[in-house]
Amino acid sequence: MAYYAGLDIGGTKLAASVAKVEGGAVEILAKAKFPTPQGYPAALALLTKGLAQALEQAGLQRQQLAAAGISCGGPLNSRTGRILSPPNLPGWDDVPIVADLEKELGLPVALQNDADACALAEWRFGAGRGAQNMVFLTFGTGLGAGLILNGRLYTGSANLAGELGHIRCPLPTEYAPVGYGKAGSFEGFCSGGGIAQLGRAMVLEKLQQGVSISFCPTVEQLDQLTAQSIAQAAQGGDPLATEIYRVSGRCLGAALAMLVDLLNPDRVVIGSIFARSEGLLRGPALEVLQRESLALSRDCCRIVPAGLGDALGDVAAVSVAVNSRAAVDCS
């Protein structure tokens, strides 16, 4: 049994967790969270304060922690422990967060981007347990991939492996929602913002044709469309909302076909929107996967939703610490 700290950094919130890891299971014992303040120094102080609060709630002392892990949106460099000006964290320009927190906390600290951290969490404790080669897809605010290859996290030469969202979807389509700065990218079709963009384009087309749309009756309401509101309409049987998700699902299938043929994983774990709307996305995705991928590679790969649910963000940060400690113990 060992205790670990997890620090989850986002554009809108910070969270500090304390967890117990024993026998391949993880338990979040306590958590403190705060709105993300302006500026790195203020955030660093809040992370330290939050961890102290979580330790107090859990009845633990800091010296009982084996390590701390940080999960944060990129770009970042996990090898040097620096966060490199993420778009959702203005002012965080090449900040040495690992060195700063090690000095503040007096224990080993490790850093990974959020997709890689979630991949570690699902591989060690969630739907990816037992896999030797696993891909985790975020499918949330954006689309990123965390890669577990031959039983190890793979991050690439510049810590940028897995940027699947930047690749343009090869399927012919009359729509080209923008994601990751590229029209028609996988992130444009397979993310919350992308589905909302796709929905606005498809709904506007129908409204201009004089078709009544139950979940968006007027042009003025287009800006209120979200992936969630479209999913609710689709789950209620609305044909246009269902078609919006079918287009997204088909593009997801094209991405899966690329991953299956290129990496030959035994599991692909998909989070967030897929986990919540699997019934809308799985059928169209598997239809394209069946057509576009090699049978032998496809037949050994399971496509599953993330298993950690709402705890994924906290477990992801903790898993960064667990993985770093395991690497030290094996060296």
FENHU-V572035 format. One record per residue. N is the residue number from 1. RES is the residue in three letters. PHI is phi in degrees with one decimal (none if undefined). PSI is psi in degrees with one decimal (none if undefined). D_LAST is the distance of its C-alpha to the last C-alpha in whole Angstrom. Layout:
n->N res->RES phi->PHI psi->PSI d_last->D_LAST
n->N res->RES phi->PHI psi->PSI d_last->D_LAST
This chain:
n->1 res->MET phi->none psi->140.4 d_last->20
n->2 res->ALA phi->-147.1 psi->156.3 d_last->19
n->3 res->TYR phi->-111.6 psi->140.0 d_last->21
n->4 res->TYR phi->-135.4 psi->156.8 d_last->20
n->5 res->ALA phi->-108.6 psi->144.8 d_last->22
n->6 res->GLY phi->-127.0 psi->131.8 d_last->23
n->7 res->LEU phi->-120.3 psi->113.1 d_last->25
n->8 res->ASP phi->-105.5 psi->117.2 d_last->27
n->9 res->ILE phi->-111.5 psi->121.1 d_last->29
n->10 res->GLY phi->-129.9 psi->172.4 d_last->32
n->11 res->GLY phi->-69.0 psi->-23.5 d_last->35
n->12 res->THR phi->-113.7 psi->-23.3 d_last->37
n->13 res->LYS phi->-144.7 psi->154.4 d_last->35
n->14 res->LEU phi->-117.0 psi->143.8 d_last->32
n->15 res->ALA phi->-139.0 psi->139.8 d_last->30
n->16 res->ALA phi->-122.7 psi->125.9 d_last->28
n->17 res->SER phi->-124.8 psi->154.4 d_last->27
n->18 res->VAL phi->-122.5 psi->133.5 d_last->25
n->19 res->ALA phi->-134.0 psi->153.5 d_last->24
n->20 res->LYS phi->-106.7 psi->130.4 d_last->23
n->21 res->VAL phi->-118.1 psi->124.2 d_last->21
n->22 res->GLU phi->-150.9 psi->126.0 d_last->21
n->23 res->GLY phi->56.6 psi->39.4 d_last->21
n->24 res->GLY phi->79.1 psi->9.6 d_last->20
n->25 res->ALA phi->-120.4 psi->148.7 d_last->23
n->26 res->VAL phi->-123.4 psi->140.6 d_last->23
n->27 res->GLU phi->-132.1 psi->119.8 d_last->26
n->28 res->ILE phi->-75.9 psi->116.7 d_last->27
n->29 res->LEU phi->-87.6 psi->-34.0 d_last->29
n->30 res->ALA phi->-161.7 psi->157.2 d_last->31
n->31 res->LYS phi->-152.5 psi->141.5 d_last->31
n->32 res->ALA phi->-127.3 psi->138.4 d_last->33
n->33 res->LYS phi->-137.0 psi->153.1 d_last->34
n->34 res->PHE phi->-144.9 psi->153.0 d_last->36
n->35 res->PRO phi->-62.4 psi->142.7 d_last->38
n->36 res->THR phi->-69.1 psi->121.5 d_last->36
n->37 res->PRO phi->-80.6 psi->170.0 d_last->38
n->38 res->GLN phi->-75.8 psi->131.2 d_last->39
n->39 res->GLY phi->91.8 psi->145.9 d_last->36
n->40 res->TYR phi->-67.5 psi->-45.4 d_last->33
n->41 res->PRO phi->-57.9 psi->-41.5 d_last->34
n->42 res->ALA phi->-65.3 psi->-38.6 d_last->36
n->43 res->ALA phi->-67.1 psi->-41.2 d_last->33
n->44 res->LEU phi->-60.2 psi->-41.9 d_last->30
n->45 res->ALA phi->-65.2 psi->-39.2 d_last->32
n->46 res->LEU phi->-68.6 psi->-38.3 d_last->33
n->47 res->LEU phi->-62.0 psi->-42.8 d_last->29
n->48 res->THR phi->-64.6 psi->-43.0 d_last->29
n->49 res->LYS phi->-64.1 psi->-43.1 d_last->32
n->50 res->GLY phi->-63.1 psi->-40.4 d_last->31
n->51 res->LEU phi->-65.7 psi->-38.8 d_last->28
n->52 res->ALA phi->-61.3 psi->-41.2 d_last->30
n->53 res->GLN phi->-64.9 psi->-43.0 d_last->33
n->54 res->ALA phi->-64.8 psi->-40.2 d_last->31
n->55 res->LEU phi->-62.3 psi->-42.0 d_last->29
n->56 res->GLU phi->-63.0 psi->-44.0 d_last->33
n->57 res->GLN phi->-61.1 psi->-36.9 d_last->34
n->58 res->ALA phi->-83.3 psi->-8.3 d_last->31
n->59 res->GLY phi->71.7 psi->33.1 d_last->32
n->60 res->LEU phi->-118.7 psi->159.7 d_last->28
n->61 res->GLN phi->-103.4 psi->153.7 d_last->27
n->62 res->ARG phi->-59.0 psi->-36.1 d_last->25
n->63 res->GLN phi->-68.2 psi->-10.4 d_last->23
n->64 res->GLN phi->-81.8 psi->-10.8 d_last->22
n->65 res->LEU phi->-79.3 psi->136.7 d_last->20
n->66 res->ALA phi->-79.8 psi->-33.9 d_last->16
n->67 res->ALA phi->-172.6 psi->168.8 d_last->16
n->68 res->ALA phi->-124.7 psi->145.2 d_last->19
n->69 res->GLY phi->-122.7 psi->146.8 d_last->19
n->70 res->ILE phi->-119.3 psi->130.0 d_last->21
n->71 res->SER phi->-113.5 psi->126.1 d_last->23
n->72 res->CYS phi->-150.7 psi->147.0 d_last->26
n->73 res->GLY phi->-64.6 psi->145.8 d_last->28
n->74 res->GLY phi->-85.4 psi->-179.2 d_last->27
n->75 res->PRO phi->-78.3 psi->149.5 d_last->27
n->76 res->LEU phi->-155.1 psi->169.6 d_last->24
n->77 res->ASN phi->-124.5 psi->107.1 d_last->21
n->78 res->SER phi->-70.9 psi->-24.5 d_last->18
n->79 res->ARG phi->-74.1 psi->-39.2 d_last->16
n->80 res->THR phi->-93.9 psi->-9.0 d_last->18
n->81 res->GLY phi->73.3 psi->32.4 d_last->19
n->82 res->ARG phi->-121.0 psi->141.4 d_last->23
n->83 res->ILE phi->-96.9 psi->131.8 d_last->26
n->84 res->LEU phi->-115.2 psi->73.8 d_last->28
n->85 res->SER phi->56.2 psi->58.0 d_last->32
n->86 res->PRO phi->-64.4 psi->145.0 d_last->32
n->87 res->PRO phi->-62.0 psi->-26.9 d_last->35
n->88 res->ASN phi->-93.0 psi->5.8 d_last->35
n->89 res->LEU phi->-132.4 psi->73.0 d_last->34
n->90 res->PRO phi->-60.2 psi->136.7 d_last->37
n->91 res->GLY phi->92.3 psi->-10.0 d_last->36
n->92 res->TRP phi->-87.0 psi->72.5 d_last->32
n->93 res->ASP phi->-100.5 psi->101.2 d_last->32
n->94 res->ASP phi->54.8 psi->55.8 d_last->29
n->95 res->VAL phi->-91.8 psi->134.9 d_last->28
n->96 res->PRO phi->-85.1 psi->66.6 d_last->24
n->97 res->ILE phi->-65.9 psi->-35.7 d_last->24
n->98 res->VAL phi->-65.0 psi->-48.4 d_last->20
n->99 res->ALA phi->-62.0 psi->-40.6 d_last->21
n->100 res->ASP phi->-65.6 psi->-43.0 d_last->25
n->101 res->LEU phi->-73.4 psi->-34.7 d_last->23
n->102 res->GLU phi->-61.3 psi->-38.5 d_last->21
n->103 res->LYS phi->-67.1 psi->-41.5 d_last->24
n->104 res->GLU phi->-70.2 psi->-40.3 d_last->26
n->105 res->LEU phi->-97.1 psi->-24.5 d_last->24
n->106 res->GLY phi->71.6 psi->32.3 d_last->21
n->107 res->LEU phi->-149.5 psi->162.7 d_last->18
n->108 res->PRO phi->-63.4 psi->139.0 d_last->15
n->109 res->VAL phi->-129.5 psi->139.4 d_last->17
n->110 res->ALA phi->-129.3 psi->154.6 d_last->16
n->111 res->LEU phi->-129.9 psi->137.7 d_last->18
n->112 res->GLN phi->-144.8 psi->155.2 d_last->19
n->113 res->ASN phi->-70.5 psi->162.3 d_last->23
n->114 res->ASP phi->-64.4 psi->-35.3 d_last->25
n->115 res->ALA phi->-65.5 psi->-43.1 d_last->25
n->116 res->ASP phi->-66.7 psi->-39.4 d_last->21
n->117 res->ALA phi->-63.5 psi->-42.0 d_last->21
n->118 res->CYS phi->-67.2 psi->-35.8 d_last->24
n->119 res->ALA phi->-61.0 psi->-45.1 d_last->22
n->120 res->LEU phi->-60.6 psi->-42.3 d_last->19
n->121 res->ALA phi->-63.7 psi->-48.4 d_last->21
n->122 res->GLU phi->-69.0 psi->-32.0 d_last->24
n->123 res->TRP phi->-71.2 psi->-42.1 d_last->21
n->124 res->ARG phi->-82.3 psi->-35.5 d_last->19
n->125 res->PHE phi->-130.5 psi->-6.0 d_last->23
n->126 res->GLY phi->-121.3 psi->-136.9 d_last->26
n->127 res->ALA phi->-73.1 psi->-8.0 d_last->27
n->128 res->GLY phi->-101.2 psi->6.3 d_last->24
n->129 res->ARG phi->-58.5 psi->133.9 d_last->23
n->130 res->GLY phi->91.0 psi->-10.8 d_last->22
n->131 res->ALA phi->-79.6 psi->142.0 d_last->22
n->132 res->GLN phi->-92.0 psi->-32.7 d_last->20
n->133 res->ASN phi->-131.2 psi->111.3 d_last->22
n->134 res->MET phi->-135.8 psi->142.1 d_last->23
n->135 res->VAL phi->-116.9 psi->132.0 d_last->25
n->136 res->PHE phi->-108.0 psi->129.5 d_last->26
n->137 res->LEU phi->-110.0 psi->128.9 d_last->29
n->138 res->THR phi->-68.9 psi->-50.1 d_last->30
n->139 res->PHE phi->44.8 psi->53.9 d_last->34
n->140 res->GLY phi->-130.8 psi->-119.0 d_last->35
n->141 res->THR phi->-56.8 psi->-38.2 d_last->36
n->142 res->GLY phi->-134.3 psi->-168.4 d_last->35
n->143 res->LEU phi->-128.0 psi->112.5 d_last->33
n->144 res->GLY phi->-133.9 psi->161.8 d_last->29
n->145 res->ALA phi->-122.8 psi->134.3 d_last->27
n->146 res->GLY phi->-105.4 psi->133.5 d_last->23
n->147 res->LEU phi->-115.3 psi->122.1 d_last->21
n->148 res->ILE phi->-107.4 psi->111.7 d_last->19
n->149 res->LEU phi->-122.7 psi->126.8 d_last->19
n->150 res->ASN phi->52.0 psi->41.5 d_last->17
n->151 res->GLY phi->74.7 psi->18.5 d_last->15
n->152 res->ARG phi->-140.4 psi->149.3 d_last->14
n->153 res->LEU phi->-68.2 psi->129.9 d_last->15
n->154 res->TYR phi->-110.0 psi->124.1 d_last->17
n->155 res->THR phi->-117.1 psi->-11.5 d_last->19
n->156 res->GLY phi->86.8 psi->172.5 d_last->20
n->157 res->SER phi->-66.9 psi->-36.1 d_last->21
n->158 res->ALA phi->-112.4 psi->21.2 d_last->22
n->159 res->ASN phi->65.8 psi->26.0 d_last->21
n->160 res->LEU phi->-121.2 psi->13.1 d_last->24
n->161 res->ALA phi->-62.8 psi->146.1 d_last->24
n->162 res->GLY phi->92.8 psi->11.4 d_last->26
n->163 res->GLU phi->-80.5 psi->60.7 d_last->29
n->164 res->LEU phi->-61.5 psi->-32.9 d_last->31
n->165 res->GLY phi->-62.2 psi->-21.3 d_last->34
n->166 res->HIS phi->-82.3 psi->-13.6 d_last->35
n->167 res->ILE phi->-79.3 psi->136.9 d_last->36
n->168 res->ARG phi->-77.1 psi->132.5 d_last->39
n->169 res->CYS phi->-64.5 psi->129.2 d_last->40
n->170 res->PRO phi->-81.8 psi->-9.3 d_last->42
n->171 res->LEU phi->-70.4 psi->138.0 d_last->45
n->172 res->PRO phi->-67.5 psi->130.6 d_last->48
n->173 res->THR phi->-154.7 psi->148.8 d_last->49
n->174 res->GLU phi->-83.2 psi->-3.1 d_last->52
n->175 res->TYR phi->-111.5 psi->150.4 d_last->50
n->176 res->ALA phi->-144.9 psi->66.9 d_last->47
n->177 res->PRO phi->-61.7 psi->147.9 d_last->45
n->178 res->VAL phi->-94.4 psi->129.9 d_last->43
n->179 res->GLY phi->-144.2 psi->142.8 d_last->40
n->180 res->TYR phi->58.5 psi->29.8 d_last->37
n->181 res->GLY phi->74.6 psi->16.2 d_last->40
n->182 res->LYS phi->-137.7 psi->121.4 d_last->41
n->183 res->ALA phi->-65.9 psi->133.0 d_last->44
n->184 res->GLY phi->80.0 psi->11.6 d_last->43
n->185 res->SER phi->-72.7 psi->163.9 d_last->40
n->186 res->PHE phi->-59.2 psi->-37.4 d_last->38
n->187 res->GLU phi->-65.1 psi->-32.0 d_last->37
n->188 res->GLY phi->-63.6 psi->-30.5 d_last->41
n->189 res->PHE phi->-98.3 psi->-27.7 d_last->41
n->190 res->CYS phi->-122.0 psi->59.7 d_last->39
n->191 res->SER phi->-157.0 psi->166.7 d_last->38
n->192 res->GLY phi->-61.1 psi->-49.0 d_last->40
n->193 res->GLY phi->-65.9 psi->-35.7 d_last->42
n->194 res->GLY phi->-66.6 psi->-43.6 d_last->42
n->195 res->ILE phi->-63.9 psi->-37.8 d_last->44
n->196 res->ALA phi->-63.9 psi->-43.3 d_last->46
n->197 res->GLN phi->-61.3 psi->-47.1 d_last->47
n->198 res->LEU phi->-59.4 psi->-43.3 d_last->48
n->199 res->GLY phi->-61.6 psi->-43.4 d_last->50
n->200 res->ARG phi->-62.6 psi->-40.6 d_last->52
n->201 res->ALA phi->-66.0 psi->-43.6 d_last->53
n->202 res->MET phi->-73.1 psi->-36.4 d_last->54
n->203 res->VAL phi->-69.2 psi->-44.3 d_last->56
n->204 res->LEU phi->-58.1 psi->-42.4 d_last->58
n->205 res->GLU phi->-57.2 psi->-44.8 d_last->59
n->206 res->LYS phi->-69.6 psi->-41.5 d_last->60
n->207 res->LEU phi->-61.7 psi->-39.6 d_last->62
n->208 res->GLN phi->-69.6 psi->-19.5 d_last->64
n->209 res->GLN phi->-88.4 psi->-0.4 d_last->65
n->210 res->GLY phi->84.9 psi->13.9 d_last->67
n->211 res->VAL phi->-85.0 psi->135.6 d_last->64
n->212 res->SER phi->-81.8 psi->129.7 d_last->64
n->213 res->ILE phi->-116.3 psi->116.2 d_last->60
n->214 res->SER phi->-64.1 psi->-38.1 d_last->60
n->215 res->PHE phi->-90.5 psi->-1.4 d_last->57
n->216 res->CYS phi->-156.8 psi->79.7 d_last->57
n->217 res->PRO phi->-69.3 psi->-23.8 d_last->61
n->218 res->THR phi->-132.7 psi->158.7 d_last->62
n->219 res->VAL phi->-61.1 psi->-34.7 d_last->60
n->220 res->GLU phi->-63.0 psi->-21.0 d_last->60
n->221 res->GLN phi->-93.0 psi->0.8 d_last->57
n->222 res->LEU phi->-58.5 psi->-40.6 d_last->55
n->223 res->ASP phi->-66.8 psi->-15.1 d_last->53
n->224 res->GLN phi->-87.1 psi->-6.7 d_last->52
n->225 res->LEU phi->-68.7 psi->136.2 d_last->51
n->226 res->THR phi->-133.4 psi->165.5 d_last->47
n->227 res->ALA phi->-57.7 psi->-36.6 d_last->45
n->228 res->GLN phi->-69.1 psi->-44.8 d_last->45
n->229 res->SER phi->-67.5 psi->-34.8 d_last->49
n->230 res->ILE phi->-68.7 psi->-40.2 d_last->49
n->231 res->ALA phi->-62.0 psi->-41.9 d_last->47
n->232 res->GLN phi->-61.5 psi->-40.5 d_last->50
n->233 res->ALA phi->-66.6 psi->-40.2 d_last->52
n->234 res->ALA phi->-65.5 psi->-41.4 d_last->51
n->235 res->GLN phi->-67.7 psi->-21.5 d_last->50
n->236 res->GLY phi->-87.0 psi->0.6 d_last->54
n->237 res->GLY phi->99.7 psi->5.1 d_last->55
n->238 res->ASP phi->-66.6 psi->126.2 d_last->56
n->239 res->PRO phi->-67.8 psi->-37.4 d_last->56
n->240 res->LEU phi->-70.4 psi->-43.1 d_last->55
n->241 res->ALA phi->-60.6 psi->-39.4 d_last->52
n->242 res->THR phi->-63.0 psi->-39.9 d_last->51
n->243 res->GLU phi->-67.2 psi->-36.9 d_last->51
n->244 res->ILE phi->-58.8 psi->-46.3 d_last->49
n->245 res->TYR phi->-70.5 psi->-28.7 d_last->46
n->246 res->ARG phi->-65.3 psi->-42.1 d_last->47
n->247 res->VAL phi->-61.8 psi->-45.7 d_last->47
n->248 res->SER phi->-60.8 psi->-44.4 d_last->43
n->249 res->GLY phi->-62.9 psi->-39.3 d_last->42
n->250 res->ARG phi->-64.0 psi->-40.2 d_last->43
n->251 res->CYS phi->-67.4 psi->-37.2 d_last->41
n->252 res->LEU phi->-59.8 psi->-41.6 d_last->38
n->253 res->GLY phi->-60.4 psi->-38.0 d_last->39
n->254 res->ALA phi->-64.6 psi->-39.8 d_last->39
n->255 res->ALA phi->-65.2 psi->-42.0 d_last->35
n->256 res->LEU phi->-62.4 psi->-40.7 d_last->34
n->257 res->ALA phi->-60.5 psi->-42.1 d_last->36
n->258 res->MET phi->-60.9 psi->-46.6 d_last->34
n->259 res->LEU phi->-64.5 psi->-43.2 d_last->30
n->260 res->VAL phi->-64.3 psi->-44.6 d_last->31
n->261 res->ASP phi->-71.5 psi->-35.9 d_last->32
n->262 res->LEU phi->-82.2 psi->-42.2 d_last->30
n->263 res->LEU phi->-108.0 psi->-17.4 d_last->27
n->264 res->ASN phi->52.5 psi->51.0 d_last->28
n->265 res->PRO phi->-75.9 psi->157.5 d_last->26
n->266 res->ASP phi->-91.2 psi->-9.6 d_last->27
n->267 res->ARG phi->-153.2 psi->140.3 d_last->27
n->268 res->VAL phi->-120.7 psi->121.1 d_last->29
n->269 res->VAL phi->-107.4 psi->128.2 d_last->29
n->270 res->ILE phi->-120.9 psi->131.7 d_last->31
n->271 res->GLY phi->-100.0 psi->-172.1 d_last->32
n->272 res->SER phi->47.5 psi->-109.0 d_last->34
n->273 res->ILE phi->-64.0 psi->-39.2 d_last->38
n->274 res->PHE phi->-63.2 psi->-43.5 d_last->37
n->275 res->ALA phi->-62.1 psi->-33.9 d_last->36
n->276 res->ARG phi->-84.8 psi->-27.4 d_last->39
n->277 res->SER phi->-125.3 psi->35.9 d_last->42
n->278 res->GLU phi->-57.4 psi->-38.2 d_last->40
n->279 res->GLY phi->-62.0 psi->-26.1 d_last->44
n->280 res->LEU phi->-87.8 psi->-27.9 d_last->45
n->281 res->LEU phi->-102.9 psi->-32.4 d_last->42
n->282 res->ARG phi->-61.8 psi->-48.0 d_last->41
n->283 res->GLY phi->-57.8 psi->-54.7 d_last->44
n->284 res->PRO phi->-60.6 psi->-37.2 d_last->44
n->285 res->ALA phi->-65.6 psi->-45.7 d_last->41
n->286 res->LEU phi->-69.8 psi->-29.4 d_last->41
n->287 res->GLU phi->-60.0 psi->-45.8 d_last->44
n->288 res->VAL phi->-72.8 psi->-41.5 d_last->43
n->289 res->LEU phi->-57.4 psi->-43.4 d_last->39
n->290 res->GLN phi->-60.4 psi->-39.5 d_last->41
n->291 res->ARG phi->-78.6 psi->-33.6 d_last->43
n->292 res->GLU phi->-102.4 psi->-11.9 d_last->41
n->293 res->SER phi->-110.0 psi->161.9 d_last->38
n->294 res->LEU phi->-70.4 psi->134.2 d_last->37
n->295 res->ALA phi->-61.2 psi->-44.4 d_last->38
n->296 res->LEU phi->-64.1 psi->-39.1 d_last->35
n->297 res->SER phi->-70.3 psi->-42.5 d_last->33
n->298 res->ARG phi->-64.4 psi->-39.9 d_last->35
n->299 res->ASP phi->-69.2 psi->-20.9 d_last->35
n->300 res->CYS phi->-97.4 psi->6.5 d_last->32
n->301 res->CYS phi->-114.8 psi->129.8 d_last->31
n->302 res->ARG phi->-100.4 psi->136.2 d_last->32
n->303 res->ILE phi->-105.1 psi->114.8 d_last->33
n->304 res->VAL phi->-134.2 psi->151.8 d_last->33
n->305 res->PRO phi->-74.7 psi->155.9 d_last->33
n->306 res->ALA phi->-57.0 psi->145.6 d_last->30
n->307 res->GLY phi->-102.5 psi->-9.7 d_last->30
n->308 res->LEU phi->-93.3 psi->-6.3 d_last->29
n->309 res->GLY phi->58.0 psi->-138.7 d_last->33
n->310 res->ASP phi->-67.3 psi->-16.2 d_last->33
n->311 res->ALA phi->-83.1 psi->-3.4 d_last->30
n->312 res->LEU phi->-57.4 psi->-45.3 d_last->28
n->313 res->GLY phi->-60.2 psi->-43.2 d_last->28
n->314 res->ASP phi->-69.3 psi->-44.3 d_last->27
n->315 res->VAL phi->-67.1 psi->-33.0 d_last->24
n->316 res->ALA phi->-59.7 psi->-48.5 d_last->23
n->317 res->ALA phi->-63.1 psi->-42.9 d_last->22
n->318 res->VAL phi->-61.3 psi->-39.1 d_last->20
n->319 res->SER phi->-65.0 psi->-29.2 d_last->18
n->320 res->VAL phi->-61.7 psi->-41.9 d_last->17
n->321 res->ALA phi->-66.8 psi->-44.1 d_last->16
n->322 res->VAL phi->-61.3 psi->-43.3 d_last->14
n->323 res->ASN phi->-66.1 psi->-40.3 d_last->12
n->324 res->SER phi->-65.3 psi->-37.8 d_last->11
n->325 res->ARG phi->-69.0 psi->-38.8 d_last->10
n->326 res->ALA phi->-64.1 psi->-38.2 d_last->9
n->327 res->ALA phi->-64.3 psi->-39.5 d_last->6
n->328 res->VAL phi->-65.5 psi->-43.4 d_last->5
n->329 res->ASP phi->-65.9 psi->-28.1 d_last->6
n->330 res->CYS phi->-87.2 psi->-12.6 d_last->4
n->331 res->SER phi->-83.4 psi->none d_last->0
